[in-house]
């Protein structure tokens, strides 16, 4: 459940016993399984290489992208005899051009997750919601991104958790994973709060780069 060796070694025997009993519960075993599946899926998605992002020329191919054409191809425009051949090859995508690759510069700002904890989410839907939320927290920790979670029901029923750089003590993580699903649902207020938090709560390079994730069955 994301407990590192250092945290485990600092726990007293009594704390370890309480934690072991908590982790042996059927609910936590099911949640751990969901978190594992979500993390493996996300890792597979994140490992996919992005091709043709114009960062690095690494090969030559045929095409019709004027901006990528080899300079020698424009020599065809130098005489009337070969000008028509240039346009024919352009139309047929047969001109020689650089093939590009690279990695997309996606946002690396804070992650704000809004999790629906209304009564309709009770059971398997809420386990999946927690699995997604915890997998995202672990990715935030891997990347050193701040992580803020809001569990919402009605507009006066919310639980909030802050994990600077995606990290926190085990007690906070356990509390985060122990929120229960019950009550009503109001979307507008929590979305307004998330947008306000994203635009005001972070400074420096994180300003304006927060990703908001909304998890709900509604």
C-alpha atoms as an extended CHARMM CRD file, in Angstrom:
* protein
*
       218  EXT
         1         1  UNK       CA              0.0000000000        0.0000000000        0.0000000000  PROA      1               0.0000000000
         2         2  UNK       CA              2.8800000000        2.4040000000       -0.6930000000  PROA      2               0.0000000000
         3         3  UNK       CA              4.6470000000        2.0330000000        2.6670000000  PROA      3               0.0000000000
         4         4  UNK       CA              8.3940000000        2.4610000000        2.1680000000  PROA      4               0.0000000000
         5         5  UNK       CA             11.0660000000        0.5880000000        4.1440000000  PROA      5               0.0000000000
         6         6  UNK       CA             12.1480000000        3.7050000000        6.0250000000  PROA      6               0.0000000000
         7         7  UNK       CA              8.6680000000        4.3710000000        7.3790000000  PROA      7               0.0000000000
         8         8  UNK       CA              8.2230000000        0.7210000000        8.3650000000  PROA      8               0.0000000000
         9         9  UNK       CA             11.5520000000        0.6680000000       10.2300000000  PROA      9               0.0000000000
        10        10  UNK       CA             10.6030000000        3.7290000000       12.2910000000  PROA      10              0.0000000000
        11        11  UNK       CA              7.3200000000        2.2140000000       13.4900000000  PROA      11              0.0000000000
        12        12  UNK       CA              7.0130000000        0.7250000000       16.9470000000  PROA      12              0.0000000000
        13        13  UNK       CA              6.0040000000       -2.9590000000       17.2460000000  PROA      13              0.0000000000
        14        14  UNK       CA              2.5400000000       -1.8490000000       18.3740000000  PROA      14              0.0000000000
        15        15  UNK       CA              2.1290000000        0.3810000000       15.3050000000  PROA      15              0.0000000000
        16        16  UNK       CA              3.2680000000       -2.4270000000       13.0000000000  PROA      16              0.0000000000
        17        17  UNK       CA              0.7180000000       -4.8200000000       14.5430000000  PROA      17              0.0000000000
        18        18  UNK       CA             -2.1260000000       -2.3270000000       14.1040000000  PROA      18              0.0000000000
        19        19  UNK       CA             -1.0720000000       -1.6870000000       10.5030000000  PROA      19              0.0000000000
        20        20  UNK       CA             -0.7670000000       -5.4030000000        9.7260000000  PROA      20              0.0000000000
        21        21  UNK       CA             -4.2680000000       -6.0200000000       11.0710000000  PROA      21              0.0000000000
        22        22  UNK       CA             -5.6140000000       -3.1290000000        9.0310000000  PROA      22              0.0000000000
        23        23  UNK       CA             -3.9550000000       -4.3680000000        5.8150000000  PROA      23              0.0000000000
        24        24  UNK       CA             -5.3010000000       -7.8850000000        6.2920000000  PROA      24              0.0000000000
        25        25  UNK       CA             -8.8890000000       -6.6940000000        6.0360000000  PROA      25              0.0000000000
        26        26  UNK       CA            -10.7740000000       -7.7940000000        2.9140000000  PROA      26              0.0000000000
        27        27  UNK       CA            -11.4960000000       -4.1650000000        2.0140000000  PROA      27              0.0000000000
        28        28  UNK       CA             -7.8200000000       -3.1850000000        2.0100000000  PROA      28              0.0000000000
        29        29  UNK       CA             -6.8210000000       -6.3120000000        0.0660000000  PROA      29              0.0000000000
        30        30  UNK       CA             -9.3870000000       -5.4710000000       -2.6070000000  PROA      30              0.0000000000
        31        31  UNK       CA             -8.2150000000       -1.8620000000       -2.7040000000  PROA      31              0.0000000000
        32        32  UNK       CA             -4.5710000000       -2.9360000000       -3.0000000000  PROA      32              0.0000000000
        33        33  UNK       CA             -5.4960000000       -5.1320000000       -5.9700000000  PROA      33              0.0000000000
        34        34  UNK       CA             -7.2750000000       -2.2440000000       -7.7040000000  PROA      34              0.0000000000
        35        35  UNK       CA             -4.3670000000        0.1470000000       -7.0530000000  PROA      35              0.0000000000
        36        36  UNK       CA             -1.9330000000       -2.3820000000       -8.4810000000  PROA      36              0.0000000000
        37        37  UNK       CA             -3.9770000000       -2.8570000000      -11.6410000000  PROA      37              0.0000000000
        38        38  UNK       CA             -4.4260000000        0.8950000000      -12.1520000000  PROA      38              0.0000000000
        39        39  UNK       CA             -0.7100000000        1.5330000000      -11.6450000000  PROA      39              0.0000000000
        40        40  UNK       CA              0.3020000000       -1.1920000000      -14.1160000000  PROA      40              0.0000000000
        41        41  UNK       CA             -2.1340000000        0.1860000000      -16.6980000000  PROA      41              0.0000000000
        42        42  UNK       CA             -0.8720000000        3.7480000000      -16.2110000000  PROA      42              0.0000000000
        43        43  UNK       CA              2.7640000000        2.6510000000      -16.3960000000  PROA      43              0.0000000000
        44        44  UNK       CA              2.0730000000        0.9470000000      -19.7060000000  PROA      44              0.0000000000
        45        45  UNK       CA              0.4140000000        4.0770000000      -21.0450000000  PROA      45              0.0000000000
        46        46  UNK       CA              3.1810000000        6.3470000000      -19.7960000000  PROA      46              0.0000000000
        47        47  UNK       CA              5.8630000000        4.1310000000      -21.3550000000  PROA      47              0.0000000000
        48        48  UNK       CA              4.4410000000        4.5820000000      -24.8750000000  PROA      48              0.0000000000
        49        49  UNK       CA              6.9040000000        6.5250000000      -27.0010000000  PROA      49              0.0000000000
        50        50  UNK       CA              5.5350000000        9.5710000000      -28.7970000000  PROA      50              0.0000000000
        51        51  UNK       CA              6.7060000000        9.5810000000      -32.4240000000  PROA      51              0.0000000000
        52        52  UNK       CA              6.7540000000       12.4680000000      -34.8920000000  PROA      52              0.0000000000
        53        53  UNK       CA              6.9160000000       15.2370000000      -32.3140000000  PROA      53              0.0000000000
        54        54  UNK       CA              9.1960000000       17.7330000000      -34.1510000000  PROA      54              0.0000000000
        55        55  UNK       CA             12.1680000000       17.7380000000      -31.7780000000  PROA      55              0.0000000000
        56        56  UNK       CA             14.8510000000       15.5830000000      -33.3970000000  PROA      56              0.0000000000
        57        57  UNK       CA             15.5490000000       14.5300000000      -36.9960000000  PROA      57              0.0000000000
        58        58  UNK       CA             16.7000000000       10.9180000000      -36.9870000000  PROA      58              0.0000000000
        59        59  UNK       CA             15.9840000000        9.5440000000      -40.4730000000  PROA      59              0.0000000000
        60        60  UNK       CA             14.7380000000       10.3970000000      -43.9660000000  PROA      60              0.0000000000
        61        61  UNK       CA             11.3360000000        9.4690000000      -45.3690000000  PROA      61              0.0000000000
        62        62  UNK       CA              9.0810000000       10.4060000000      -48.2910000000  PROA      62              0.0000000000
        63        63  UNK       CA              6.2900000000       12.9140000000      -47.7480000000  PROA      63              0.0000000000
        64        64  UNK       CA              4.8350000000       16.3440000000      -48.5030000000  PROA      64              0.0000000000
        65        65  UNK       CA              5.7710000000       18.3670000000      -45.3980000000  PROA      65              0.0000000000
        66        66  UNK       CA              7.3670000000       21.5280000000      -46.8120000000  PROA      66              0.0000000000
        67        67  UNK       CA              8.9620000000       22.4730000000      -43.4840000000  PROA      67              0.0000000000
        68        68  UNK       CA             10.8040000000       19.1440000000      -43.2420000000  PROA      68              0.0000000000
        69        69  UNK       CA             12.0100000000       18.8120000000      -46.8580000000  PROA      69              0.0000000000
        70        70  UNK       CA             15.6880000000       18.2370000000      -47.5230000000  PROA      70              0.0000000000
        71        71  UNK       CA             17.1670000000       21.3840000000      -49.0420000000  PROA      71              0.0000000000
        72        72  UNK       CA             18.2170000000       19.4810000000      -52.1430000000  PROA      72              0.0000000000
        73        73  UNK       CA             14.5710000000       18.8540000000      -53.0000000000  PROA      73              0.0000000000
        74        74  UNK       CA             14.0280000000       22.5590000000      -53.6490000000  PROA      74              0.0000000000
        75        75  UNK       CA             16.5940000000       22.3850000000      -56.4640000000  PROA      75              0.0000000000
        76        76  UNK       CA             13.8110000000       20.8420000000      -58.5480000000  PROA      76              0.0000000000
        77        77  UNK       CA             12.1950000000       24.2810000000      -58.5960000000  PROA      77              0.0000000000
        78        78  UNK       CA             15.2800000000       25.7610000000      -60.2560000000  PROA      78              0.0000000000
        79        79  UNK       CA             14.2500000000       25.0170000000      -63.8250000000  PROA      79              0.0000000000
        80        80  UNK       CA             11.0710000000       24.6640000000      -65.8220000000  PROA      80              0.0000000000
        81        81  UNK       CA             12.0670000000       21.1220000000      -66.7870000000  PROA      81              0.0000000000
        82        82  UNK       CA             12.0190000000       19.8530000000      -63.1950000000  PROA      82              0.0000000000
        83        83  UNK       CA              9.4740000000       22.2130000000      -61.5640000000  PROA      83              0.0000000000
        84        84  UNK       CA              6.5310000000       20.0890000000      -62.6370000000  PROA      84              0.0000000000
        85        85  UNK       CA              8.3080000000       17.0210000000      -61.2490000000  PROA      85              0.0000000000
        86        86  UNK       CA              8.6020000000       18.7850000000      -57.8580000000  PROA      86              0.0000000000
        87        87  UNK       CA              4.8560000000       19.4100000000      -57.7150000000  PROA      87              0.0000000000
        88        88  UNK       CA              4.0660000000       15.8640000000      -58.8970000000  PROA      88              0.0000000000
        89        89  UNK       CA              6.2090000000       14.4010000000      -56.1100000000  PROA      89              0.0000000000
        90        90  UNK       CA              4.6580000000       16.8330000000      -53.6450000000  PROA      90              0.0000000000
        91        91  UNK       CA              1.1460000000       15.7390000000      -54.6390000000  PROA      91              0.0000000000
        92        92  UNK       CA              2.1330000000       12.0580000000      -54.4190000000  PROA      92              0.0000000000
        93        93  UNK       CA              4.0240000000       12.5680000000      -51.1280000000  PROA      93              0.0000000000
        94        94  UNK       CA              7.2590000000       11.3660000000      -52.6930000000  PROA      94              0.0000000000
        95        95  UNK       CA              9.6050000000       14.2060000000      -51.7630000000  PROA      95              0.0000000000
        96        96  UNK       CA             12.4590000000       13.4020000000      -49.3650000000  PROA      96              0.0000000000
        97        97  UNK       CA             11.9460000000       14.8950000000      -45.8960000000  PROA      97              0.0000000000
        98        98  UNK       CA             13.3800000000       14.5010000000      -42.4280000000  PROA      98              0.0000000000
        99        99  UNK       CA             11.6570000000       12.0090000000      -40.1480000000  PROA      99              0.0000000000
       100       100  UNK       CA             11.1820000000       13.4830000000      -36.6820000000  PROA      100             0.0000000000
       101       101  UNK       CA             10.7900000000       12.0510000000      -33.2140000000  PROA      101             0.0000000000
       102       102  UNK       CA             10.8450000000       13.2850000000      -29.6430000000  PROA      102             0.0000000000
       103       103  UNK       CA              8.9760000000       13.3430000000      -26.3540000000  PROA      103             0.0000000000
       104       104  UNK       CA              6.0690000000       15.6600000000      -25.7830000000  PROA      104             0.0000000000
       105       105  UNK       CA              6.5730000000       18.3110000000      -23.1220000000  PROA      105             0.0000000000
       106       106  UNK       CA              3.4600000000       17.6070000000      -21.0920000000  PROA      106             0.0000000000
       107       107  UNK       CA              2.4930000000       19.4760000000      -17.9570000000  PROA      107             0.0000000000
       108       108  UNK       CA              4.3930000000       18.5930000000      -14.7990000000  PROA      108             0.0000000000
       109       109  UNK       CA              2.5120000000       20.8310000000      -12.4010000000  PROA      109             0.0000000000
       110       110  UNK       CA              0.4330000000       19.8080000000       -9.3640000000  PROA      110             0.0000000000
       111       111  UNK       CA             -2.3240000000       17.2050000000       -9.5840000000  PROA      111             0.0000000000
       112       112  UNK       CA             -5.7620000000       17.9990000000       -8.1550000000  PROA      112             0.0000000000
       113       113  UNK       CA             -8.1250000000       15.0600000000       -7.8590000000  PROA      113             0.0000000000
       114       114  UNK       CA            -11.8400000000       15.4320000000       -7.0920000000  PROA      114             0.0000000000
       115       115  UNK       CA            -13.3660000000       12.1230000000       -5.9490000000  PROA      115             0.0000000000
       116       116  UNK       CA            -17.1310000000       11.6250000000       -5.7640000000  PROA      116             0.0000000000
       117       117  UNK       CA            -17.9540000000       10.0500000000       -2.3810000000  PROA      117             0.0000000000
       118       118  UNK       CA            -21.7440000000       10.0760000000       -2.7240000000  PROA      118             0.0000000000
       119       119  UNK       CA            -23.8560000000        7.0520000000       -1.7710000000  PROA      119             0.0000000000
       120       120  UNK       CA            -24.1150000000        5.8350000000       -5.3750000000  PROA      120             0.0000000000
       121       121  UNK       CA            -20.3350000000        5.3150000000       -5.3850000000  PROA      121             0.0000000000
       122       122  UNK       CA            -20.4500000000        2.8450000000       -2.4920000000  PROA      122             0.0000000000
       123       123  UNK       CA            -18.7490000000       -0.5050000000       -3.0900000000  PROA      123             0.0000000000
       124       124  UNK       CA            -16.8030000000       -1.3920000000       -6.2330000000  PROA      124             0.0000000000
       125       125  UNK       CA            -17.1190000000        2.0650000000       -7.9020000000  PROA      125             0.0000000000
       126       126  UNK       CA            -15.5520000000        3.7440000000       -4.8730000000  PROA      126             0.0000000000
       127       127  UNK       CA            -12.7660000000        1.1380000000       -4.6840000000  PROA      127             0.0000000000
       128       128  UNK       CA            -11.9300000000        1.8970000000       -8.3010000000  PROA      128             0.0000000000
       129       129  UNK       CA            -12.0630000000        5.6400000000       -7.5800000000  PROA      129             0.0000000000
       130       130  UNK       CA             -9.6630000000        5.2150000000       -4.6550000000  PROA      130             0.0000000000
       131       131  UNK       CA             -7.4260000000        3.0210000000       -6.8020000000  PROA      131             0.0000000000
       132       132  UNK       CA             -7.1730000000        5.7060000000       -9.4670000000  PROA      132             0.0000000000
       133       133  UNK       CA             -6.6020000000        8.4310000000       -6.8650000000  PROA      133             0.0000000000
       134       134  UNK       CA             -3.8500000000        6.5000000000       -5.0620000000  PROA      134             0.0000000000
       135       135  UNK       CA             -2.1290000000        5.4920000000       -8.3110000000  PROA      135             0.0000000000
       136       136  UNK       CA             -2.0620000000        9.1720000000       -9.3010000000  PROA      136             0.0000000000
       137       137  UNK       CA             -0.6200000000       10.0970000000       -5.8970000000  PROA      137             0.0000000000
       138       138  UNK       CA              2.1980000000        7.6100000000       -6.3810000000  PROA      138             0.0000000000
       139       139  UNK       CA              2.9620000000        9.0020000000       -9.8290000000  PROA      139             0.0000000000
       140       140  UNK       CA              2.9840000000       12.4920000000       -8.3170000000  PROA      140             0.0000000000
       141       141  UNK       CA              5.4830000000       11.2540000000       -5.7310000000  PROA      141             0.0000000000
       142       142  UNK       CA              7.6460000000        9.7140000000       -8.4800000000  PROA      142             0.0000000000
       143       143  UNK       CA              7.7030000000       13.0390000000      -10.3500000000  PROA      143             0.0000000000
       144       144  UNK       CA              7.9080000000       15.3230000000       -7.2980000000  PROA      144             0.0000000000
       145       145  UNK       CA              4.5330000000       16.9120000000       -8.0990000000  PROA      145             0.0000000000
       146       146  UNK       CA              2.2650000000       18.3590000000       -5.4130000000  PROA      146             0.0000000000
       147       147  UNK       CA             -0.9500000000       16.3830000000       -4.9790000000  PROA      147             0.0000000000
       148       148  UNK       CA             -4.2460000000       17.6840000000       -3.5990000000  PROA      148             0.0000000000
       149       149  UNK       CA             -7.3450000000       15.5100000000       -3.2090000000  PROA      149             0.0000000000
       150       150  UNK       CA            -10.9190000000       16.5800000000       -2.5090000000  PROA      150             0.0000000000
       151       151  UNK       CA            -13.5450000000       13.9640000000       -1.6500000000  PROA      151             0.0000000000
       152       152  UNK       CA            -16.9270000000       15.5530000000       -2.2910000000  PROA      152             0.0000000000
       153       153  UNK       CA            -20.5640000000       14.8510000000       -1.6020000000  PROA      153             0.0000000000
       154       154  UNK       CA            -22.8100000000       17.8500000000       -1.1100000000  PROA      154             0.0000000000
       155       155  UNK       CA            -21.2550000000       21.3280000000       -1.0870000000  PROA      155             0.0000000000
       156       156  UNK       CA            -20.8670000000       21.2710000000        2.7070000000  PROA      156             0.0000000000
       157       157  UNK       CA            -19.4780000000       17.7410000000        2.8340000000  PROA      157             0.0000000000
       158       158  UNK       CA            -15.8400000000       17.4720000000        1.6910000000  PROA      158             0.0000000000
       159       159  UNK       CA            -12.6070000000       15.8450000000        2.8580000000  PROA      159             0.0000000000
       160       160  UNK       CA             -9.3460000000       17.4430000000        1.7300000000  PROA      160             0.0000000000
       161       161  UNK       CA             -5.8330000000       16.0010000000        1.6680000000  PROA      161             0.0000000000
       162       162  UNK       CA             -2.5720000000       17.7070000000        0.7130000000  PROA      162             0.0000000000
       163       163  UNK       CA              0.5170000000       15.6820000000       -0.2030000000  PROA      163             0.0000000000
       164       164  UNK       CA              3.4800000000       18.0090000000       -0.9560000000  PROA      164             0.0000000000
       165       165  UNK       CA              5.4740000000       16.4160000000       -3.7910000000  PROA      165             0.0000000000
       166       166  UNK       CA              2.9620000000       13.5560000000       -3.6240000000  PROA      166             0.0000000000
       167       167  UNK       CA              4.2730000000       12.3360000000       -0.2710000000  PROA      167             0.0000000000
       168       168  UNK       CA              3.0580000000       12.1510000000        3.3050000000  PROA      168             0.0000000000
       169       169  UNK       CA              3.2140000000       10.0380000000        6.4720000000  PROA      169             0.0000000000
       170       170  UNK       CA              1.5270000000        6.6560000000        6.4690000000  PROA      170             0.0000000000
       171       171  UNK       CA             -1.1570000000        7.9000000000        8.8580000000  PROA      171             0.0000000000
       172       172  UNK       CA             -2.2730000000       10.5010000000        6.3070000000  PROA      172             0.0000000000
       173       173  UNK       CA             -2.2080000000        7.9740000000        3.4490000000  PROA      173             0.0000000000
       174       174  UNK       CA             -4.2770000000        5.5380000000        5.5210000000  PROA      174             0.0000000000
       175       175  UNK       CA             -6.7710000000        8.2850000000        6.3540000000  PROA      175             0.0000000000
       176       176  UNK       CA             -6.8770000000        9.2250000000        2.6660000000  PROA      176             0.0000000000
       177       177  UNK       CA             -7.6930000000        5.6160000000        1.6990000000  PROA      177             0.0000000000
       178       178  UNK       CA            -10.2590000000        5.2190000000        4.4820000000  PROA      178             0.0000000000
       179       179  UNK       CA            -12.7620000000        7.8600000000        3.3710000000  PROA      179             0.0000000000
       180       180  UNK       CA            -16.2320000000        6.3340000000        3.0850000000  PROA      180             0.0000000000
       181       181  UNK       CA            -18.8110000000        6.8380000000        0.3440000000  PROA      181             0.0000000000
       182       182  UNK       CA            -22.1850000000        8.2060000000        1.4990000000  PROA      182             0.0000000000
       183       183  UNK       CA            -24.4420000000       11.2220000000        1.1050000000  PROA      183             0.0000000000
       184       184  UNK       CA            -25.5280000000       13.3560000000       -1.8140000000  PROA      184             0.0000000000
       185       185  UNK       CA            -23.7310000000       14.8420000000       -4.8220000000  PROA      185             0.0000000000
       186       186  UNK       CA            -23.1080000000       18.4280000000       -5.9330000000  PROA      186             0.0000000000
       187       187  UNK       CA            -20.5930000000       18.9680000000       -8.7310000000  PROA      187             0.0000000000
       188       188  UNK       CA            -20.5100000000       22.7200000000       -9.2490000000  PROA      188             0.0000000000
       189       189  UNK       CA            -19.0630000000       23.7310000000       -5.8920000000  PROA      189             0.0000000000
       190       190  UNK       CA            -16.1660000000       21.2780000000       -5.8690000000  PROA      190             0.0000000000
       191       191  UNK       CA            -15.2050000000       22.0970000000       -9.4440000000  PROA      191             0.0000000000
       192       192  UNK       CA            -15.1710000000       25.8060000000       -8.5750000000  PROA      192             0.0000000000
       193       193  UNK       CA            -12.9870000000       25.0350000000       -5.5600000000  PROA      193             0.0000000000
       194       194  UNK       CA            -10.5880000000       22.9430000000       -7.6610000000  PROA      194             0.0000000000
       195       195  UNK       CA            -10.2620000000       25.6500000000      -10.3180000000  PROA      195             0.0000000000
       196       196  UNK       CA             -9.6520000000       28.3050000000       -7.6510000000  PROA      196             0.0000000000
       197       197  UNK       CA             -7.0760000000       26.0990000000       -5.9060000000  PROA      197             0.0000000000
       198       198  UNK       CA             -5.3080000000       25.3910000000       -9.1980000000  PROA      198             0.0000000000
       199       199  UNK       CA             -4.9920000000       29.0870000000      -10.0110000000  PROA      199             0.0000000000
       200       200  UNK       CA             -4.0370000000       30.4410000000       -6.5730000000  PROA      200             0.0000000000
       201       201  UNK       CA             -2.4190000000       27.7450000000       -4.4150000000  PROA      201             0.0000000000
       202       202  UNK       CA              0.8110000000       27.1740000000       -6.3640000000  PROA      202             0.0000000000
       203       203  UNK       CA              3.7180000000       29.4560000000       -7.2120000000  PROA      203             0.0000000000
       204       204  UNK       CA              6.7520000000       29.4650000000       -9.4720000000  PROA      204             0.0000000000
       205       205  UNK       CA              6.9520000000       26.8340000000      -12.1940000000  PROA      205             0.0000000000
       206       206  UNK       CA              3.7430000000       25.2140000000      -10.9310000000  PROA      206             0.0000000000
       207       207  UNK       CA              1.6490000000       28.3120000000      -11.5620000000  PROA      207             0.0000000000
       208       208  UNK       CA             -1.0720000000       27.5760000000      -14.0790000000  PROA      208             0.0000000000
       209       209  UNK       CA              0.1240000000       24.0210000000      -14.7650000000  PROA      209             0.0000000000
       210       210  UNK       CA             -2.1400000000       22.0340000000      -12.4410000000  PROA      210             0.0000000000
       211       211  UNK       CA             -3.9920000000       19.0330000000      -13.8460000000  PROA      211             0.0000000000
       212       212  UNK       CA             -7.5320000000       18.5120000000      -12.5160000000  PROA      212             0.0000000000
       213       213  UNK       CA             -8.9040000000       14.9530000000      -12.4790000000  PROA      213             0.0000000000
       214       214  UNK       CA            -12.6260000000       14.4390000000      -11.7720000000  PROA      214             0.0000000000
       215       215  UNK       CA            -13.6510000000       10.9130000000      -10.6690000000  PROA      215             0.0000000000
       216       216  UNK       CA            -17.3980000000       10.2470000000      -10.4900000000  PROA      216             0.0000000000
       217       217  UNK       CA            -20.1550000000        7.9210000000      -11.6280000000  PROA      217             0.0000000000
       218       218  UNK       CA            -22.2890000000       10.9160000000      -12.5250000000  PROA      218             0.0000000000
